Amino acid sequence: MAMLLRARRLLTEEGWLDDYQLRVDNGVITAIEPIPTGISQRDAELLCPSYIDTHVHGGNGIDVMDEAPDTLDKLALYKAREGVGGWLPTTVTAPLSAIHNTLARIAQRCQNGGPGAQVLGSYLEGPYFTPQNKGAHPPELFRELNIAELDTLISVSQHTLRVVALAPEKPGALAAIQHLRQQGIRVMLGHSAATYEQTREAFDAGADGLVHCFNGMTGLHHREPGMAGAGLIDSRAWLELIADGHHVHPGAMQVCCCCAKERVVLITDAMQAAGMPDGRYSLCGEQVEMRDGIVRTAAGGLAGSTLSLDAAVRNMVEHTAVSPEDAIHMASLHPARLLGIERQLGSLRAGKCANIIALDSGLHLQQIWIQGHPHPL
């Protein structure tokens, strides 16, 4: 199907183009060119790449770990309504059999396709963590790193496992990082009490970045910079960021931008309660409660978020004074680069997949096209 979209402003990797149009054929961008003189009609105020949410546990009352056959279809449609064209369903610490079943379901959906945002693979968050910064993860289900066990997870996922999160101070962590990277899997560090030095050693071994920076890790202190400090200063490290103003203070969001603007990856870490009214929900098999949009465990700790990725982009502009184009790149180009799929997704360029969003001047979603097809909001 051929399509022509005209915009007042169109965002490329190099910046905004004023009064440009984008041609699409069979789900692929074929050309980006100036709008001919004399044509006043515009299809969008802003045309941008659709967002990529690399870290999603659920939303709309649904959890990625749910066994219902339409779970991922419903979540994919929900994610599309916040401008997300591609996402990674993310597991939680659970019995190994439940994780295996979820990875297998994600693999099937990844390979078969379906409605809504594209499932790009899976993200394994847990069970290879340590108790000190466990978040909502049940420490009694934490496991030791084992290469054979990791290979089984990869096999069960039919090689659609894209990211593994782990605590770098665990025995065998450096060998596990090297092994996973040899399989083309990204490794993120989190839910850990690792020191600055241990974190740097993990980056040296091939780890790719930090799971939701500042949350679930040793913080920045002037005598022990911790995991957060190691990630902020290491140019190899991608920094996941939950930009809701609750998980990370706006001042800390600004620190990320000052130190690592080109390495920030906006995520939602959204769980079942996202898009739902206040009340009781579950995460990692435990009951949690949402009040005023903030989800907490019985002990008072934060338990995932209810953030949408389009709101995260707006929050970055409002709270950190980064430009709209930089904030949009943090939710599109940067996650594509983290996953190594920037040749196919993450920006508007001829030859790339036509995952596109139209935004108004306030960065609110007006329309989304996934593989060249419009999706209802």
MOPENOR-V348320 format. One record per residue. N is the residue number from 0. OMEGA is omega in whole degrees, -180 to 180 (NA if undefined). Layout:
n->N omega->OMEGA
n->N omega->OMEGA
This chain:
n->0 omega->179
n->1 omega->-177
n->2 omega->176
n->3 omega->180
n->4 omega->-180
n->5 omega->-176
n->6 omega->172
n->7 omega->176
n->8 omega->-179
n->9 omega->-174
n->10 omega->171
n->11 omega->177
n->12 omega->-177
n->13 omega->-180
n->14 omega->-175
n->15 omega->170
n->16 omega->-178
n->17 omega->177
n->18 omega->178
n->19 omega->178
n->20 omega->-174
n->21 omega->179
n->22 omega->-180
n->23 omega->175
n->24 omega->180
n->25 omega->174
n->26 omega->-178
n->27 omega->174
n->28 omega->-178
n->29 omega->-180
n->30 omega->170
n->31 omega->-169
n->32 omega->177
n->33 omega->174
n->34 omega->-179
n->35 omega->178
n->36 omega->176
n->37 omega->178
n->38 omega->-175
n->39 omega->-176
n->40 omega->177
n->41 omega->179
n->42 omega->-177
n->43 omega->170
n->44 omega->-180
n->45 omega->171
n->46 omega->-174
n->47 omega->172
n->48 omega->175
n->49 omega->-177
n->50 omega->176
n->51 omega->180
n->52 omega->-174
n->53 omega->-171
n->54 omega->-174
n->55 omega->177
n->56 omega->-179
n->57 omega->-179
n->58 omega->176
n->59 omega->179
n->60 omega->-175
n->61 omega->177
n->62 omega->179
n->63 omega->-177
n->64 omega->179
n->65 omega->-176
n->66 omega->-179
n->67 omega->-174
n->68 omega->-178
n->69 omega->-177
n->70 omega->-174
n->71 omega->176
n->72 omega->-179
n->73 omega->179
n->74 omega->180
n->75 omega->177
n->76 omega->177
n->77 omega->-179
n->78 omega->-180
n->79 omega->-178
n->80 omega->174
n->81 omega->175
n->82 omega->-178
n->83 omega->178
n->84 omega->179
n->85 omega->-176
n->86 omega->176
n->87 omega->170
n->88 omega->-169
n->89 omega->180
n->90 omega->175
n->91 omega->175
n->92 omega->-176
n->93 omega->173
n->94 omega->-174
n->95 omega->-180
n->96 omega->179
n->97 omega->177
n->98 omega->178
n->99 omega->-178
n->100 omega->-180
n->101 omega->178
n->102 omega->180
n->103 omega->178
n->104 omega->178
n->105 omega->180
n->106 omega->-179
n->107 omega->180
n->108 omega->179
n->109 omega->-176
n->110 omega->-176
n->111 omega->-176
n->112 omega->-178
n->113 omega->-177
n->114 omega->174
n->115 omega->-177
n->116 omega->-179
n->117 omega->171
n->118 omega->-173
n->119 omega->-176
n->120 omega->-177
n->121 omega->179
n->122 omega->-180
n->123 omega->176
n->124 omega->-173
n->125 omega->19
n->126 omega->-172
n->127 omega->-177
n->128 omega->175
n->129 omega->-167
n->130 omega->-167
n->131 omega->179
n->132 omega->-170
n->133 omega->-174
n->134 omega->180
n->135 omega->-176
n->136 omega->-179
n->137 omega->-174
n->138 omega->180
n->139 omega->178
n->140 omega->177
n->141 omega->-177
n->142 omega->175
n->143 omega->-179
n->144 omega->-178
n->145 omega->-175
n->146 omega->-180
n->147 omega->178
n->148 omega->177
n->149 omega->179
n->150 omega->177
n->151 omega->177
n->152 omega->178
n->153 omega->-179
n->154 omega->179
n->155 omega->180
n->156 omega->-177
n->157 omega->178
n->158 omega->172
n->159 omega->175
n->160 omega->-174
n->161 omega->-174
n->162 omega->171
n->163 omega->176
n->164 omega->179
n->165 omega->177
n->166 omega->-171
n->167 omega->180
n->168 omega->-180
n->169 omega->175
n->170 omega->179
n->171 omega->-176
n->172 omega->-176
n->173 omega->178
n->174 omega->179
n->175 omega->178
n->176 omega->-179
n->177 omega->-179
n->178 omega->180
n->179 omega->180
n->180 omega->176
n->181 omega->177
n->182 omega->180
n->183 omega->-178
n->184 omega->178
n->185 omega->-180
n->186 omega->178
n->187 omega->-173
n->188 omega->180
n->189 omega->-175
n->190 omega->-164
n->191 omega->173
n->192 omega->-176
n->193 omega->175
n->194 omega->174
n->195 omega->-177
n->196 omega->179
n->197 omega->180
n->198 omega->177
n->199 omega->177
n->200 omega->178
n->201 omega->175
n->202 omega->177
n->203 omega->180
n->204 omega->177
n->205 omega->177
n->206 omega->-170
n->207 omega->-178
n->208 omega->-175
n->209 omega->172
n->210 omega->-178
n->211 omega->-175
n->212 omega->-178
n->213 omega->-178
n->214 omega->178
n->215 omega->-178
n->216 omega->175
n->217 omega->-174
n->218 omega->-178
n->219 omega->176
n->220 omega->-172
n->221 omega->177
n->222 omega->176
n->223 omega->-174
n->224 omega->173
n->225 omega->179
n->226 omega->-179
n->227 omega->179
n->228 omega->179
n->229 omega->180
n->230 omega->-178
n->231 omega->-174
n->232 omega->-176
n->233 omega->-174
n->234 omega->178
n->235 omega->-168
n->236 omega->168
n->237 omega->-178
n->238 omega->170
n->239 omega->-178
n->240 omega->175
n->241 omega->-171
n->242 omega->179
n->243 omega->-178
n->244 omega->178
n->245 omega->179
n->246 omega->-178
n->247 omega->178
n->248 omega->178
n->249 omega->177
n->250 omega->177
n->251 omega->173
n->252 omega->180
n->253 omega->175
n->254 omega->177
n->255 omega->-178
n->256 omega->178
n->257 omega->-175
n->258 omega->-165
n->259 omega->-176
n->260 omega->-178
n->261 omega->-176
n->262 omega->179
n->263 omega->175
n->264 omega->179
n->265 omega->176
n->266 omega->174
n->267 omega->-169
n->268 omega->-174
n->269 omega->177
n->270 omega->-173
n->271 omega->-173
n->272 omega->-180
n->273 omega->180
n->274 omega->-176
n->275 omega->177
n->276 omega->176
n->277 omega->180
n->278 omega->-178
n->279 omega->-180
n->280 omega->179
n->281 omega->175
n->282 omega->-178
n->283 omega->179
n->284 omega->-179
n->285 omega->177
n->286 omega->176
n->287 omega->-178
n->288 omega->176
n->289 omega->173
n->290 omega->-179
n->291 omega->176
n->292 omega->-179
n->293 omega->-176
n->294 omega->-179
n->295 omega->173
n->296 omega->178
n->297 omega->179
n->298 omega->177
n->299 omega->180
n->300 omega->177
n->301 omega->-176
n->302 omega->-176
n->303 omega->-178
n->304 omega->173
n->305 omega->-176
n->306 omega->167
n->307 omega->-174
n->308 omega->177
n->309 omega->176
n->310 omega->178
n->311 omega->178
n->312 omega->180
n->313 omega->179
n->314 omega->179
n->315 omega->179
n->316 omega->-176
n->317 omega->-170
n->318 omega->-177
n->319 omega->179
n->320 omega->171
n->321 omega->-180
n->322 omega->176
n->323 omega->-179
n->324 omega->178
n->325 omega->180
n->326 omega->178
n->327 omega->177
n->328 omega->179
n->329 omega->-179
n->330 omega->-177
n->331 omega->-177
n->332 omega->-177
n->333 omega->176
n->334 omega->177
n->335 omega->178
n->336 omega->177
n->337 omega->-177
n->338 omega->-179
n->339 omega->-179
n->340 omega->-175
n->341 omega->175
n->342 omega->-179
n->343 omega->-172
n->344 omega->171
n->345 omega->178
n->346 omega->177
n->347 omega->-179
n->348 omega->178
n->349 omega->-179
n->350 omega->180
n->351 omega->177
n->352 omega->-177
n->353 omega->170
n->354 omega->-165
n->355 omega->171
n->356 omega->170
n->357 omega->180
n->358 omega->170
n->359 omega->-175
n->360 omega->177
n->361 omega->180
n->362 omega->174
n->363 omega->-175
n->364 omega->176
n->365 omega->-178
n->366 omega->175
n->367 omega->173
n->368 omega->179
n->369 omega->-173
n->370 omega->177
n->371 omega->-178
n->372 omega->178
n->373 omega->178
n->374 omega->179
n->375 omega->180
n->376 omega->NA
